[in-house]
Amino acid sequence: MPEGITLAGRGSLRADGKVYNCTKIDPAIGNEKREKLSGLGGVAGDKVTPVAPKCDATIIVTPDVSVAALGLLQNIVLEVSMADGRNYVFIGASVTEPPKHSATDGTCDVSFEALAGMEV
């Protein structure tokens, strides 16, 4: 786990130097999507499409969490620490759409896409 992150809930994100505790984190380090190409002669091979690394998270909103500031994050290093001990790093991560804040649950849903992602 990256030094200085305290887990609460299912894991934590460190985005632009600030730690956010999360109830849900779904990291995907990206790779390639493969789809079979077929024609009159049968299956001809694979169509390969690159898939950007992404991370969806539900952040626990506390008085020190600015939902507006989350929506402005772009081209950052995003560190992910999961409660099960796995860690991920996303390079060049940016928020893909405005975060959705739920006052009922006290959480905020945020999605990132990145240039590179890896399990560390």
Backbone as a ProteinNet text record, in pm:
[ID]
protein_1_A
[PRIMARY]
MPEGITLAGRGSLRADGKVYNCTKIDPAIGNEKREKLSGLGGVAGDKVTPVAPKCDATIIVTPDVSVAALGLLQNIVLEVSMADGRNYVFIGASVTEPPKHSATDGTCDVSFEALAGMEV
[TERTIARY]
85.9	0	90.2	61	142	144	259.9	279.3	187.2	129.3	47.8	-98.8	-143.2	-285.2	-348.9	-454.4	-531.8	-660.9	-685.1	-804.4	-927	-1035	-1166.5	-1264.6	-1349	-1438.3	-1367.9	-1378.7	-1323	-1184.7	-1144	-1013.4	-1000.4	-887.7	-860.7	-795	-819.3	-753.1	-664	-546.8	-466.7	-464.6	-533.1	-546.2	-490.5	-387.2	-324.3	-278.4	-230.6	-176.6	-278.5	-407.5	-512.2	-568.9	-591.9	-645.6	-797.5	-865.2	-1011.2	-1045.4	-1119.5	-1166	-1289.6	-1301.3	-1405.5	-1483.6	-1610.8	-1691.9	-1683.3	-1642.2	-1630.5	-1522	-1437.5	-1336.7	-1330.3	-1338.3	-1329.4	-1219.6	-1092.8	-986.1	-977.5	-945.1	-920.7	-798.2	-688.5	-561.9	-554.2	-658.3	-660.4	-580.8	-594.7	-523.3	-580.5	-632.7	-690.3	-820.6	-913.1	-1039.4	-1027.1	-1058.5	-1049.4	-1188.2	-1209.5	-1338.2	-1309.9	-1373.8	-1352.2	-1416.5	-1344	-1395	-1438	-1557.9	-1603.7	-1658.2	-1650.4	-1701.9	-1756.4	-1768.5	-1823.4	-1734.8	-1605.9	-1512.8	-1496.1	-1572.4	-1560.1	-1490.5	-1437.5	-1369.8	-1231.5	-1201.9	-1077.8	-969.5	-1005.3	-904.9	-964.8	-877.6	-919.6	-910.2	-1006.8	-1000.2	-957.4	-848.1	-793.9	-811.2	-873.6	-897.3	-834.2	-749.5	-693.4	-802.6	-787.8	-881.9	-803.8	-850.4	-783.2	-801.6	-697.7	-713.5	-818.4	-898.3	-999.6	-1017.2	-1074	-1102.8	-1230.8	-1329.8	-1454.4	-1453	-1494.1	-1491.5	-1611.4	-1651.6	-1753.2	-1682.2	-1665.2	-1589	-1680.8	-1631.8	-1704.5	-1687.1	-1798.1	-1791.8	-1787.9	-1681.7	-1662.4	-1646.3	-1645.1	-1634.8	-1512	-1404.4	-1283.8	-1280.5	-1386.9	-1393.2	-1471.7	-1406.4	-1472.3	-1511.8	-1641.8	-1691.3	-1651.1	-1655.2	-1616.8	-1469.8	-1381.6	-1239	-1213.9	-1290.8	-1277.1	-1302.8	-1402.9	-1438.9	-1334.6	-1240.3	-1137.2	-1006.9	-996.6	-871.8	-842.7	-722.4	-683	-532.1	-490.3	-349.5	-271.3	-324.7	-262.3	-214.9	-138.6	-106.9	-211.9	-281.8	-386.4	-337.8	-325.9	-284.6	-407.9	-423.9	-539.4	-490.1	-544	-514	-643.5	-649.2	-769	-759.8	-874.6	-878.1	-817	-815.3	-757.9	-606.4	-545.4	-400.3	-345.7	-429.4	-381.8	-371	-271.8	-247.1	-231.9	-281.9	-275.7	-227.6	-163.5	-122.8	-169.6	-229.8	-275.3	-200.9	-137.9	-59.1	-139.4	-139.8	-213.8	-363.8	-410	-552.9	-630	-749.4	-838.9	-980.8	-1057.4	-1198.3	-1272	-1357.8	-1422.6	-1554.9	-1621	-1749	-1768.1	-1856.6	-1876.2	-1915.2	-1854.2	-1888.1	-2035.1	-2092.6	-2232.3	-2235	-2288.3	-2291.9	-2428.3	-2428.2	-2552.5	-2554	-2638.6	-2650.8	-2714.8	-2798.5	-2864.7	-2762.7	-2666.2	-2565.2	-2440.4	-2423.1	-2302	-2180.5	-2203.6	-2095.7	-2096.4	-1992.1	-1975.6	-1916.7	-1982.5	-1931	-1843	-1723.3	-1629.6	-1565.3	-1539.1	-1475.9	-1352.1	-1243.9	-1118.4	-1083.7	-1018.1	-950.9	-807.2	-715.2	-573.7	-497.9	-375.6	-288	-226.2	-196.4	-135.2	-182.4	-193.7	-233.4	-159	-127.1	-55.5	-85.4	-77.9	-86	54.8	70.3	203.3	208.9
-117.4	0	123.3	223.6	344.9	408.1	457.3	513.8	632.1	638.2	751.4	739.4	625.5	609.4	525.8	578.7	505.1	459.9	329.8	276.5	289.9	334.7	335.8	293.5	199.8	148.5	40.6	44.6	-59.4	-25.6	98.5	137.7	288.4	333.5	476.5	513.5	637.2	696.6	808.4	821.3	941.6	1009.5	1123.3	1196.7	1336.4	1369	1500.7	1530	1426	1441.9	1433	1430.6	1423.5	1282.3	1232.7	1098	1104.2	1016.7	1004.9	861.3	841.8	708.9	674.6	546.7	503.2	383.4	378.3	260.1	159.4	205.1	117.3	171.3	81.5	118.1	5.2	41	-57.1	-14.6	-56.3	-22.4	-122.6	-74.8	-159.6	-102.1	-177.9	-122.8	-107.3	-149	-131.5	-241.2	-250.2	-347.1	-340.4	-453	-458	-536	-492.8	-565.4	-640.7	-769.3	-851.4	-895.9	-888.8	-927.5	-1004.6	-1118.8	-1200.8	-1134.6	-1137.6	-1087.4	-1206.7	-1203	-1311.7	-1257.6	-1340	-1305.8	-1430	-1424.2	-1537.7	-1661	-1640.7	-1753.4	-1805.4	-1752.9	-1796.5	-1690.8	-1733.7	-1641.5	-1610.3	-1480.8	-1438.7	-1399.5	-1373.8	-1332.6	-1239.7	-1164.6	-1076	-929.9	-852.1	-706.4	-663.2	-589.7	-550.3	-399.9	-362	-221.3	-190.2	-86.1	-50.1	-2.3	-33.9	8.1	89.9	212.5	300.5	248.9	262	229	320.4	266.1	348.7	305.4	393.8	365.1	438	360.2	416.2	402.3	506	502.1	575	529.9	597.8	650.7	781.6	847.7	885	863.8	904.7	1056.2	1129.8	1276.4	1318.6	1386.6	1442.8	1593.9	1671.1	1817.1	1864.5	1785	1828	1783.1	1717.8	1672.7	1774.1	1828.2	1921.6	1847.4	1831.4	1763.8	1844.3	1975.7	2061.4	2040.2	2031	2009.9	1873.4	1772.1	1640.2	1647.3	1723.1	1733.8	1802	1872.7	1945.7	1867.7	1749	1673	1624.7	1656.2	1610.9	1593.3	1493.9	1463.9	1448.4	1367.7	1346.5	1202.1	1176.2	1039.3	999.9	889.9	839.5	709.2	705.8	584.5	523.3	393.4	322.4	216.4	216.7	114.4	45.2	-85.2	-163.1	-225.6	-250.4	-310.8	-450.6	-518.7	-653.4	-652.8	-532.4	-521.8	-494.9	-498.2	-470	-318.7	-281.6	-140.3	-119.9	-6.9	28.3	172	201.9	338.2	369.1	485.8	533.8	663.7	669.3	785.4	866.2	997.6	1083.7	1068.1	1046.9	1024.2	1156.1	1151.5	1267.2	1221.9	1308.2	1280.2	1288.4	1189.1	1181.7	1256.4	1278.6	1350.8	1410.7	1507.4	1568.5	1462.9	1467.8	1373.6	1385.1	1273.6	1270.1	1257.5	1359.5	1363.6	1319	1222.8	1175.1	1216.2	1312.1	1354	1244	1161.3	1051.4	952.1	914.4	816	880.3	1009.7	1076.2	1036.2	1010.3	966.8	1046.6	1026.5	1092.5	991.4	971.1	880.9	958.9	905.3	971	864.6	901.9	811.3	877.1	801.3	847.2	759.2	816.9	741.9	792.7	705.7	738.9	698.3	746.9	709.5	572.9	541.7	413.1	371.5	241	187.2	58.7	34.7	-87.3	-126.9	-257.3	-307.1	-304.3	-252.2	-242.8	-321.7
0	0	0	-86.5	-85.2	53.5	89.2	222.8	248	365.6	405.6	373.7	316.7	287.2	396.1	456.9	555.6	490.7	494.5	429.8	518.6	460.3	525.4	418.4	446.8	343.5	264.1	131.7	44.8	-7.6	4.6	-44.9	-49.5	-102.7	-109.1	-240.7	-281.4	-396.7	-347.5	-407.4	-386.9	-522.5	-530.1	-655.7	-635.7	-711.8	-702.8	-560	-489.4	-354.1	-242.3	-272.8	-170.1	-164	-43	-23.9	-8.4	-83.7	-77.6	-39.9	69.3	107.5	26.3	-11.2	-103.9	-51.6	-87.9	-57.1	-170.2	-290.1	-406.3	-497.4	-547.6	-647.3	-749.4	-877.1	-985.4	-1082.9	-1057	-1149.8	-1264.8	-1383.6	-1500.1	-1570.4	-1573	-1620.7	-1772.9	-1842.6	-1987.7	-2056.9	-2183.9	-2264.3	-2404.1	-2450.7	-2584.8	-2581.3	-2663.8	-2682.5	-2814.3	-2811.1	-2932.1	-2974.8	-3103.5	-3160.6	-3289.8	-3307.1	-3426.5	-3548.4	-3658.7	-3786.7	-3871	-3921.4	-4006.4	-4137.4	-4235.9	-4368.4	-4435.6	-4566.4	-4640.6	-4629.6	-4613.7	-4604.2	-4462.5	-4368	-4228	-4143.6	-4031.8	-3940.5	-3996.2	-4010.1	-4073.2	-3973.8	-3849.9	-3752.2	-3649.4	-3584.8	-3476.8	-3517	-3474.4	-3480.4	-3340.2	-3329.2	-3199.1	-3182.7	-3070.8	-3039.3	-2904.3	-2896.3	-2765.5	-2669.7	-2542.1	-2437.8	-2335.1	-2310.5	-2214.7	-2072.4	-1988.6	-1847.6	-1785.7	-1692.6	-1627.4	-1483.4	-1405.4	-1265.5	-1226.4	-1183.4	-1132.2	-980.9	-910.5	-764.1	-705.4	-588	-508.3	-384.2	-379.6	-273.2	-158	-35.4	84.3	99.5	95.4	103.3	250.3	285.8	419.6	403.2	511.6	497.1	419.4	415.6	344.5	197.4	149.5	10.5	-72.8	-174.9	-266.1	-392.7	-413.7	-533.5	-657.8	-648.7	-761.8	-798	-697.5	-722.8	-787	-747	-808.9	-959.1	-998.3	-1138.6	-1224.9	-1162.8	-1236.7	-1253.2	-1192.8	-1198.1	-1339.6	-1387.4	-1520.3	-1527.1	-1604.5	-1627.5	-1497	-1405.1	-1274.8	-1261.3	-1155.8	-1115.2	-1012.7	-1040.7	-952.2	-891.9	-757.8	-687.2	-622.2	-638	-584.3	-486.7	-366.1	-265.7	-228.4	-253.5	-225.7	-86.4	-25.2	107.3	106.8	-9.4	-16.4	-33.9	-34	-41.8	-180.7	-282.7	-418.5	-438.9	-521	-549.2	-699.3	-746.5	-888.1	-901	-1013.2	-1044.9	-1186.5	-1202.5	-1332.7	-1362.6	-1479.2	-1520	-1622.1	-1607	-1699.5	-1685.2	-1561.8	-1536.8	-1536.7	-1593.7	-1596.3	-1566.5	-1500.4	-1475.1	-1608.2	-1635.9	-1767.4	-1775.3	-1663.1	-1661.9	-1522.9	-1507.6	-1375.4	-1271.3	-1152.2	-1046.2	-1006.4	-966	-922.1	-771	-702.6	-556.6	-506.5	-414.5	-353.4	-206.9	-173.4	-33.2	50.6	-12.8	57.4	111.5	26.6	66	125.6	107.2	153.6	71.6	-60.1	-147.9	-277.7	-354.5	-483.5	-581.1	-695.6	-798.6	-895.1	-920.9	-1011.3	-1100.9	-1227	-1323	-1381.4	-1389.2	-1447.6	-1566.5	-1667.5	-1771.9	-1774.5	-1815.7	-1806.8	-1933	-1944.2	-2055.1	-2031.8	-1904.3	-1868.5	-1731.4	-1711	-1581.9	-1554	-1426.9	-1390.1	-1247.2	-1221.3	-1084.9	-1028.3	-907.7	-845.3	-717
[MASK]
++++++++++++++++++++++++++++++++++++++++++++++++++++++++++++++++++++++++++++++++++++++++++++++++++++++++++++++++++++++++

